Amino acid sequence: MKAEIIAVGTEMLLGQIVNSNARDLSLKLAELGIDVYFQTVVGDNAERIEQAITIARSRADLLIFTGGLGPTQDDLTKDVLAKYLGRKLSIDEPAMRKIKALFEGRGVEMVQSNVRQAHTIEGAAPLVNEAGLAVGNALVQDGTYYILLPGPPKEMNTMLSGPVVVWLREVLGKEQPLYSKLLKFAGIGESSLEAKLLPLIDQQVDPTIAPYAKEGEVTVRVSTKAASSEEAELKLNQTIDQIKQIVGDHLYAEEDIPIERQIVRMLQSKHFTLASAESCSGGLFAELITKVPTGSSCFVGGVVTYTNQMKHKLLGIPMSQLDGDDAPGAISSSTAKLMAERVRELLDSTFGVSITGVAGPGTSEGKPVGLVYIGIAEKNKPTNVMELKLAGDRATIQLRAVKHLQYRLWQAIKAHGIDINLD
């Protein structure tokens, strides 16, 4: 079955609110084995809503509307669809009693327009709204399925998880649900990852492989339809094993978590500790690690040594290393090495990491914007330093530097024989 989501509301077109309902609906429909091919946003205008219905009917079997079920004159969804289908509107008595009881309980006279929230389309099944007043509708006509839901996300989601799922399962019966697994990758861009997986993607039928990215991380969704979770698991794992053979060195988790969360979990599994010394990133590495709720169990602390004076005073790095005509400077591999080693020694941690470089907008020490050095010091092991040449604005360079460091740190921790699939 193919579905189209039609969100009704001029406020979305004006950018005043985000259409989160479409995301939540798509996720739930995927669980039910219903494919969402299109999402439409249309304003509070009867003619344009009717046009949206006509277009959606030409390409989808199931039309799900959100919004436009309220008490005001611009809440038009039920009116337009009823007219389009040649059906009348009536009042759902349980919904009407709930509305009246609410106003009576408040000691306020009910405005007559509130009756609109109890309207149902002739022949439609009313969908009870436990979180609000506007009753939903579900009906079938000429082989097309229609569901009308309120716009407020709390109301929409409450109905979606309850009466909507019940109704859909009754009318759909044999549709197979969609099962998915998410694979998270770091240290590789989306285009590079896709290029490596292209032989699999080109021949895919079932399961399907879909990569998408955000800064510093790439997600691959592997999906299949199956009659049972056991059948789905078997099909998904066969494809995942093929993916691991190609890009397994970059796979940091088989679930939708950021890499910093996986780093914390892996450190915890070995009772390892971590400390950081940052310059151009301004504490962003420490911020991301400490956003993980259990980060305090392994992150012992960090310093932001933004100036040469602080690098010298807090980390004991000689000024002859940092300043002077013959000095390597703060932005150098040797300074990154010293920063990582000194913070690890000072805080007596298993790992010490460092970031120093030029985030912009201008050059520093005559060195270009985007030149960054990251260091990883580990107890009883040689310190590793990497030079990065990053592009982007200041915030982008800072984030990319931190993500590179996280990936390299993840590799160093993983080298201790830690499996990424932790409990």
N, C-alpha and C positions, 0 to 999 in steps of 0.2 A: 504494500500500500504506500502511495506517495502522498505526503502532506504538505500543506502550505500554511504558514503562520501569518495572520493578518493583524497587525497591531494598529489600533485606531486611536488617534490622539494627535492634535496639532502640536502639543507641547513637545513631542518627540522630534518632529520635523524642525522645530525651532531650537533644538538642542537643550531644552530646559530640563529634561529628564532623560535617563538612559534606558533603553529598551531591554532591561534584564529579563523580562518575561520570555522573550524569544529564546534566550540561552537556556533557561530552566525548562521550557517546553521541549526544546530540541533534545536535551539530555534524557528527559523522561520518555519521549517518543522512541528514542533509540533503544532504550531498555525494552520497549514493547515490540521492537522489530519493525517500527514504522519509519520510513525514510523521509526526512525533511529536505526537499529540493529547493524550496524558495521561502524567503521571508520578506514580507511586504509591510511598509509603514505608510499609512494613509491618514490624512487630516480629518477633522470633524466636518465633513461635507458629504451630503447624501449622494450627490452625483458621482463623486470620486470613489466613495465606498462601493457604490454599485459597479463602477468600472473595475475596481479591484476584485470584486466577487466574480465578475464575468471572466477576467483573465485567469484567476485562480482555478475556476471550474474547468478551464480548458487544459490544465496541466497537472491537476492534483485530484485525488479521490477524497481527501479529508481536508476540510478548511477549519482552522481553529482561530477564532477571533479573541483578542484581548482588548478590553477597554470599550467605552461607549455604552455601558449598562447603567449608568448613574441616573440621578433624578433631574438633571438640567436639560434644557432644550437642545444642547449640542451633543447629548448622549444619544446617538442615532443608530447604533448597530442593530438592535432588535427591530426597530421600525423599518430600516432599509432592507434587511434580510427578509422580513415577513412580507413586505411588498414585492420583493424580487421573486419570492417563491409562490406568491399568490395566496398567502395564508393570513389569517387574522391574528390579532393579539388578544390575549385574555389575562386574567389575574390569577396568579397562583396563590391560593388562599393561605397555606401555611406561611409563605413568605410575607403575605400581607399582615397576618396576625403578628408576626415577629416585628415588623416595622412599627405597627401601632403600639405594641407593648413597649417598645423602646422609647417612644415619645411620651407615652403615658408615665413610664417609670421616671422620666426626667421632669415630668410636670410641664411639658412644653407642647403647644398645639402643633400637630403635624401639618406641614405644608403639603398641599395637594399634589405637588409635583413628585413627592416621594412615592406615590403609587406606581410611577414608572419603573421603580426598582423591582416590583413584584410581577412585571409583565412577563408572560411566556408566549412563545410562538405556538400557534395552533398545532397540536399533535406532537409537540416537543416534550421530551422528558425533562422535568425541572431538576437542576443540579443544586443541591442545598449549599448555601454559603455560610459555613460555620463562623467565619471570621469577619463577616460584613453583612450588608443588607441586600445587595443586588443578587437576585437568583440567576443562576446560569441556565443555559438551554443546550440540549443535545437532540439532534434529529437526523433523519435520513430522507432524502428525496431524489428520485431518479438516479439512484446509484452513487450519489454524492453524500458524504457525511459532514455534518456541521456541528461545531461546538462553540458556544459563546461563553466567555469568561470575563469577569471584571478585570479592570486594569491594575488596581493596587497590588503589588507583588505578594504581600502577605495573604490577601484573599485568594489570588490566583493560585498560589502554590498550595494552599490548604485544600482547595477544591481539586487541584490537579492530582494530589496524592490520594484523594478519597473518591468522590463520586465519578470523576472523569475516568480514572483508571478502571473502575468497576464497569462503567458503561462501555468503554472501548474493548475491554476483554470480552464482554458479552456479545458485542456485534462483530468482533474480528475473529474470535475463536481460534483459528489455526495459524495465525501469524507467528512466525518464529522470532524470538527475541534476539537482539543484537548484543554480543559479548565483545568487550574490548579490553586490551591491556595497554598501558602506557609505558614506554621505555624512555628514560631520560639520559641525554648525552651531553658531555662537556668537552672542551678542548678541540671542537670541530664546528665549523659553520654549517648552516642549513644546506647551502648549495653543494658544499663538499660532501656532506653526508648523503644527500640525495644522489649525487653522481656515483658514489660508491655502491649505493643500494639500487641503482637504476636497473640492473638486470633482473632483480626481484620485482621491482615495481612494474616494469614493462610486461612481465608475464603473469602478474597477479590477477586472480579471479576471485578466489576465496581461500584464505583471508585477504583483506585489503591492507595496504600499508600507506599511511599518510603522515609525512613529516611537517612540522610547523615549529617556528622558532620565536624566542624572545632573547633579549640581550644576554649573551654568554651561555645560553643553554638551548638545546634542541630537543623537542619531544617527537617521538614517533608513536602514532596510534595504530595498533594492529587490531583489526576487527573481523568478526565472523558472525554469521547467523547459524544457530544450531538448536536442536530440539531439547538439549539439556546442557547443563554447565559442564558435565563430564566430557561430552562430545566437543564442546567449544574449547575446553582446556587442551585437549589432544591436538586439535587443529591449530590453535594459537601457538602452542609450544613448538610445533614443527617449524613454523615460520620464524619464531623468535630465535630458535637455534641457528637458522640460516643467517639471520641478521647478526648474531653474535660472532659467527665465523668471519664476517666481513669487517665489522666495526666494534667488536667487543671491547677493544682497548679504551674506548671512549664512553662505554655504557656504565654510568655510575649508579643507576637505580632502575628497578622494574616496577616503579610506582610513581605517581605524580608528586614528587617532593623536590624542593630546591637542593642544590648540591651542598649548601652549608648544613642543611639538616642531616644529610648522609654523612658528612664529615664528622659531625658531633656524634652520631650513632657509632661510627667506626672507632673513633677515639675512645668512647665509653666502653666498647667491647673489649678493649685491651688495657683499659685504665691508663691510657696515655693522656698527657696534658699539653696545652698549647698556649703560647704567648705571641704577641705581635708588636712590631715597631713600624709605624707608618709615617710617611711624610706627605707626598702629593695626594694620597687618597684620603687624608684628613680623618682617619678613623673609620672609614666605611667597612673595611674588612672586619674589624671588631664589632661594628654595629650589626652586620648581617649574622655573625656567629652568635651574638648575644640575643638576637631576636628569636633564636631557637629556644623553646621553653626550658630545655634541659641543658643548655649550653654552659651553665655555671659549674656543672660537674666536671668539665674538662678544660674550660678556658680560664686560665688563672689570672690573666690581665694583659693590658697592652698600653703602649705609649704612643702619642702623636708628637713626634719630634720634628716639628715643621721647620724650625730654623736650625742653622748650624750650631748656634749656642746651646739649644736644647739637645741636639745630637751629642754634643760634647759633655754637657752637664749631666744629662740623665743616662746616657749610654756609654760615656767615657771614650767616645771616639776622638782621637787626637785632632786638634785644629789643623795640624800639618797635613792631615788627610783631607780635610774639608775645604781649606782656604789657602790661597797662595798661587803664584804663577806655575809652580811645578806640582801642585796638589791634584790628585785625581778628581776632587770635588765631591759635593754631596750626591750628584747625579752620576754615579759610576758603579760598576760591578763590585769594586772592592768595598765601597761604602755600604752597598746592599748586603754584602757578605758580613761585614762587621755588625751592622744593625741586627741581623737575624741571630748571629752568634751571641752578641752581648745581651739581648733581651732574653734569650733562652737561658743564659747563665744567671742573669740577675733574678729571674723568676723561677729558676730551677725546674723548667718544663721539659717535656720530651721533645717537643718541636718549638722552634722559634721561627717566625716568618717576618719578612720585611718588604716594604714597597718604597721606592724613591724614584722620582722622575719629574718630568715637565708635563703638567696637565693643561697648561695654557691659561689665558689666551696668548701670552707672550713667551719668548724664549727665556731660558735661565742658564747662567754660566756659559752662554754662547751655544747652548745645546738646543736642538729643535723641539717644538711641541710634539708630544706623543712618544718621546724617548723615555722609557721606563725600565727600571731594573727591579726584579723580584728575587728574594732569597729565601731559601728554606734550610735552616740548620736543625740537625737531629743529633741527639745525644749519641756520642761514640761513633759518628759517621761524618764523612766529608760534607761540607756545606755546598749546596747547589745554587747557582745564580743564573738567571736567564735575562737576556736583553729582549725587550719588546719594542716594536715600532708600531704605535697605535694611531688610528685616525679618529676624528670626531671632535665635538666640542668638549669643554672642560669636564662636564658631568659624565659624558660618554667615555672619555678616556679613563676617568677614575673608576667607573664601573667595570670597564673592560680589563683594566689592570687587576682589579680584585678578582674577577672571574678567572683570569689566567692563573693567578696565584692559588685560588681554590682548587682548580683542576690539578695543578702540579702537586699541591699538598695531598689531595685525594690519592694521586698515584703513589706518593711516598708512604702513605698509611696503608694502602692496599698491598704494597710490596711486603708487608708483614704477614701475608697469607689470610687476610680478612675477606670473607665472602660478602658481596654487596647485598645479598638477600638476608638481611638481619631481621630477627624477630623484633 
